[in-house]
Amino acid sequence: MMRLLSWIPRLIAFLWSFSRRSWIDVGMGLRPRSGSSALVLFLFLIFFLIGLVLMLLGFSLGDVDSWLDSNAGPIDSVASLMFRALCGLILLFCALTAAAVLFGRNSADRLGWGYGLAALAIGYFAWFGMIGD
């Protein structure tokens, strides 16, 4: 099964490299071959291919839109849970970094106070991302 799906990362890598080297003007005032233009072109190509596959499988984009509208609640709940879990993981890494700054001051591979301050600032936003409404 893994061998069967090994073409997906290669396709994504090809689309990304094509987007980075392309002179296609995506509009929106972005300079061709810039990073922003490459990102917009890459996202367009990904969503174009997803839409094309859905159309070839017999789904209309109206059907997909109505399915997404009818399942918006559960999708939002799962996405919110995943975001809070990510914020909790970031908060854990920030706490570990702050502890390494405070308690690892005598070791040769010590972290500076700048790391601790950055960990506190990032942890502050992760905390409110985790408990926020």
N, C-alpha and C positions, 0 to 999 in steps of 0.2 A: 504493500500500500504506500509506503514511504517513497519507494522508487517511482510509483505512479504520479505522485504529487511533487516530485523534485523539480519540475519545470516551473512551478509558481515563483520561487525565489529568483530563478534566472530571468523570468519575464519581468519581474519587478525591477531587478538590477538593470535589465536592458532599457526599460522605460525611463528609469532614473538617469542613466548615462545618455540616452537620447535627449532627454529634457535639458540636461546640462550643456550638451554640445549644440543644441538646435538654435537656429536663427529665426525661428517662428516667433512672430510678434503676437503676444497674447492680448495686446491692448492694455487698457487700464493704466497707461502711462508708464509701463515698466520697460526698461531697456532690455532688448533681446540678449540672451546669454548671461543675464544677471541671476543671482541666487533666487530672488523673488519671482522672476519670470520663469525660472526652471521649476520652482515649486508649484506655481499656478498651472503650468503646462503638464506637469506630472500628475497633479490631482485631476485635471481634466481628462487625461488619457486613462487613468484608473477608472474613474466613474463612467467614462464613455464605454470602456470595455465591459464593465459590469452591466450597464444598460443594454449593450449589444447582446451579451450572453442571455440576459433575461428575455429580451425580445425573441431571440432564436429558440428559446425554450417554450415560447408561447405565452409569456406573461406580457401584458401591456403595462406601461408605466403608470397608468391610472389604477390598475389592480394593485400594483406594488405600493402606490401612494395610499390607497384606501386601507391596505393591510397595515402599513406603518401607522396610520391614524388610529385604527382600531386597537393596536397594541402599544400605543404610546405610553400608557401608564406602567406596564411591566418593564418596558425598555428603559424608562426613566428611573424606575426603582433599582434595576440592576446597575445602570450607569452611576447612580448616586452612591450605591454601596461600593462599587469598584473605586470611585473617586475618594471616598472616605477611607477605604483600606489603603490606598496609595498615600494619602495624607498621613495616616497612622504609621506607615512604613518610613516615610520621610522624617516624621517626628522621632521615631526610634533611632534612626541614624544620627539625627541632630543631638539627641541625648547622649548617644555613645561618643560622639565627637566632643561634646562639652565635657563629658567625664574624662576622656583621654587628655583634654587640655588641663583640667583641674588636678587630676590625680597622677598624671604621667610626667610630671615636671622634672624628674631626676633622670629619666632615661635619655639615651643619646638620640633617639628618633622621636623627639618630642614635637608636639604641635604648638604653634605660637598662639598668642592671645587673639590674633585676627581670625583664626579658625574658630575659636570659641564664640567670638562676637557674631561671625557670619552664621554659625550654627544656631545661636539664639534668635537671630533675625529670621532665618528660614523656618525654624521651629515655631516661632510665633505665628507665622502665616499658615503653617501646616496645622497647628492646633485649631485655629479658627476655621480652616477648611474642613477639619474633621468633625468639629462639634457644631458648625454653623447650620443654619436652616436652609 
